[in-house]
Every structure is written in C-alpha cells, then in structure tokens.
Amino acid sequence: MINRIDQLIRLQATGTPNELASKLGISKTKLYRILSIMRDFNAPVEYDIGSQNFVYEESVIYFRFGFYSEKLYKNNQAINM
C-alpha cells in the first residue's frame, strides 16, 4: 500500500484525500493512518491545495524501509567518502 501511494505521489496522481482513498479502496481514516506511518519513516508528504494532490515537500530519492530526502542522501554520501 505504501509503495502504491508513493507511486501515485510521484506521478502527481493522488487527487484529493477522498479520491485517493477511493483509488486505494480504503477509508479516508485509514489513508491518514498510512500517511502518518509514511511520515514516521521520514516521508516529507503534504497535501497541496493548489494542485489538489499529495506531494513531497522535498525531493525523495526512493523508499526502502524509510524515505530519504535527496539532501540527506547527499550528506550521507559525503560522510561515507
């Protein structure tokens, strides 16, 4: 489910919370629980009223047992050099 939400966010195809919950076949309450879990894993996900989509506030490289911002990824790469 998290992978599907991530994919829809990247495609800017989530729509409103009601639309996204419907696309996923879940309640809006469950959607917000999942989004909260994603944030616990450092996903910078927010709802953009202008585009009526959930978006990442900063560039996210990938999801692999957590979300990693591009800035964090680059900092870790510099440290590991």
CYANA upper distance limits for C-alpha pairs under 8 A (distance plus 0.5 A):
  1 MET  CA      5 ILE  CA      6.79
  1 MET  CA     24 LEU  CA      8.43
  2 ILE  CA      6 ASP  CA      6.54
  2 ILE  CA     34 ILE  CA      7.73
  2 ILE  CA     38 MET  CA      7.86
  3 ASN  CA      7 GLN  CA      6.64
  3 ASN  CA     63 PHE  CA      8.22
  4 ARG  CA      8 LEU  CA      6.75
  5 ILE  CA      9 ILE  CA      6.61
  5 ILE  CA     14 THR  CA      8.16
  6 ASP  CA     10 ARG  CA      6.70
  6 ASP  CA     63 PHE  CA      8.41
  7 GLN  CA     11 LEU  CA      6.71
  8 LEU  CA     12 GLN  CA      6.47
  8 LEU  CA     13 ALA  CA      5.54
  8 LEU  CA     14 THR  CA      5.85
  9 ILE  CA     13 ALA  CA      6.67
  9 ILE  CA     14 THR  CA      6.39
  9 ILE  CA     53 ASN  CA      7.98
  9 ILE  CA     54 PHE  CA      6.40
  9 ILE  CA     55 VAL  CA      6.12
  9 ILE  CA     56 TYR  CA      7.80
 10 ARG  CA     55 VAL  CA      7.96
 10 ARG  CA     56 TYR  CA      8.48
 12 GLN  CA     53 ASN  CA      6.82
 12 GLN  CA     54 PHE  CA      7.79
 12 GLN  CA     55 VAL  CA      7.49
 13 ALA  CA     53 ASN  CA      7.26
 14 THR  CA     19 GLU  CA      7.62
 14 THR  CA     20 LEU  CA      5.72
 14 THR  CA     53 ASN  CA      5.76
 14 THR  CA     54 PHE  CA      6.58
 15 GLY  CA     19 GLU  CA      6.06
 15 GLY  CA     20 LEU  CA      6.37
 15 GLY  CA     52 GLN  CA      6.02
 15 GLY  CA     53 ASN  CA      5.10
 15 GLY  CA     54 PHE  CA      7.68
 16 THR  CA     20 LEU  CA      6.59
 16 THR  CA     52 GLN  CA      5.96
 16 THR  CA     53 ASN  CA      6.30
 16 THR  CA     54 PHE  CA      8.16
 17 PRO  CA     21 ALA  CA      6.58
 17 PRO  CA     28 LYS  CA      7.10
 17 PRO  CA     31 LEU  CA      8.30
 18 ASN  CA     22 SER  CA      6.67
 18 ASN  CA     28 LYS  CA      6.69
 19 GLU  CA     23 LYS  CA      6.64
 20 LEU  CA     24 LEU  CA      6.71
 20 LEU  CA     31 LEU  CA      8.49
 21 ALA  CA     25 GLY  CA      6.46
 21 ALA  CA     26 ILE  CA      5.65
 21 ALA  CA     27 SER  CA      6.16
 21 ALA  CA     28 LYS  CA      5.86
 21 ALA  CA     31 LEU  CA      6.51
 22 SER  CA     26 ILE  CA      6.78
 22 SER  CA     27 SER  CA      7.92
 26 ILE  CA     30 LYS  CA      6.83
 26 ILE  CA     31 LEU  CA      7.24
 27 SER  CA     31 LEU  CA      6.78
 28 LYS  CA     32 TYR  CA      6.79
 29 THR  CA     33 ARG  CA      6.86
 30 LYS  CA     34 ILE  CA      6.76
 31 LEU  CA     35 LEU  CA      6.70
 32 TYR  CA     36 SER  CA      6.57
 33 ARG  CA     37 ILE  CA      6.86
 34 ILE  CA     38 MET  CA      6.72
 35 LEU  CA     39 ARG  CA      6.74
 35 LEU  CA     45 VAL  CA      8.14
 36 SER  CA     40 ASP  CA      6.75
 37 ILE  CA     41 PHE  CA      6.99
 38 MET  CA     42 ASN  CA      7.12
 38 MET  CA     43 ALA  CA      5.85
 38 MET  CA     45 VAL  CA      8.39
 38 MET  CA     66 GLY  CA      8.18
 38 MET  CA     67 PHE  CA      8.23
 39 ARG  CA     43 ALA  CA      5.06
 39 ARG  CA     44 PRO  CA      6.90
 39 ARG  CA     45 VAL  CA      7.34
 41 PHE  CA     65 PHE  CA      8.00
 41 PHE  CA     66 GLY  CA      5.11
 41 PHE  CA     67 PHE  CA      6.25
 42 ASN  CA     66 GLY  CA      6.95
 42 ASN  CA     67 PHE  CA      5.68
 42 ASN  CA     68 TYR  CA      7.24
 43 ALA  CA     56 TYR  CA      7.86
 43 ALA  CA     60 VAL  CA      8.28
 43 ALA  CA     66 GLY  CA      7.94
 43 ALA  CA     67 PHE  CA      5.53
 43 ALA  CA     68 TYR  CA      7.77
 43 ALA  CA     69 SER  CA      8.44
 44 PRO  CA     56 TYR  CA      5.72
 44 PRO  CA     57 GLU  CA      5.94
 44 PRO  CA     58 GLU  CA      7.01
 44 PRO  CA     60 VAL  CA      8.47
 44 PRO  CA     69 SER  CA      8.42
 45 VAL  CA     54 PHE  CA      7.09
 45 VAL  CA     55 VAL  CA      6.04
 45 VAL  CA     56 TYR  CA      4.98
 45 VAL  CA     57 GLU  CA      6.63
 46 GLU  CA     54 PHE  CA      6.04
 46 GLU  CA     55 VAL  CA      6.02
 46 GLU  CA     56 TYR  CA      6.75
 46 GLU  CA     57 GLU  CA      7.07
 47 TYR  CA     52 GLN  CA      7.64
 47 TYR  CA     53 ASN  CA      6.38
 47 TYR  CA     54 PHE  CA      4.72
 47 TYR  CA     55 VAL  CA      6.55
 48 ASP  CA     52 GLN  CA      6.09
 48 ASP  CA     53 ASN  CA      6.05
 48 ASP  CA     54 PHE  CA      6.37
 48 ASP  CA     55 VAL  CA      6.99
 49 ILE  CA     53 ASN  CA      7.58
 56 TYR  CA     60 VAL  CA      7.55
 58 GLU  CA     69 SER  CA      7.16
 58 GLU  CA     70 GLU  CA      8.19
 59 SER  CA     69 SER  CA      6.29
 59 SER  CA     70 GLU  CA      6.12
 60 VAL  CA     67 PHE  CA      7.32
 60 VAL  CA     68 TYR  CA      6.34
 60 VAL  CA     69 SER  CA      5.08
 60 VAL  CA     70 GLU  CA      6.18
 61 ILE  CA     67 PHE  CA      8.31
 61 ILE  CA     68 TYR  CA      6.81
 61 ILE  CA     69 SER  CA      6.77
 61 ILE  CA     70 GLU  CA      6.31
 61 ILE  CA     73 TYR  CA      8.49
 62 TYR  CA     67 PHE  CA      6.90
 62 TYR  CA     68 TYR  CA      7.09
 63 PHE  CA     67 PHE  CA      5.37
 63 PHE  CA     68 TYR  CA      7.52
 68 TYR  CA     72 LEU  CA      6.84
 68 TYR  CA     73 TYR  CA      6.84
 69 SER  CA     73 TYR  CA      6.68
 70 GLU  CA     74 LYS  CA      6.64
 71 LYS  CA     75 ASN  CA      6.68
 72 LEU  CA     76 ASN  CA      6.68
 73 TYR  CA     77 GLN  CA      6.70
 74 LYS  CA     78 ALA  CA      6.71
 75 ASN  CA     79 ILE  CA      6.80
 76 ASN  CA     80 ASN  CA      6.67
 77 GLN  CA     81 MET  CA      6.85
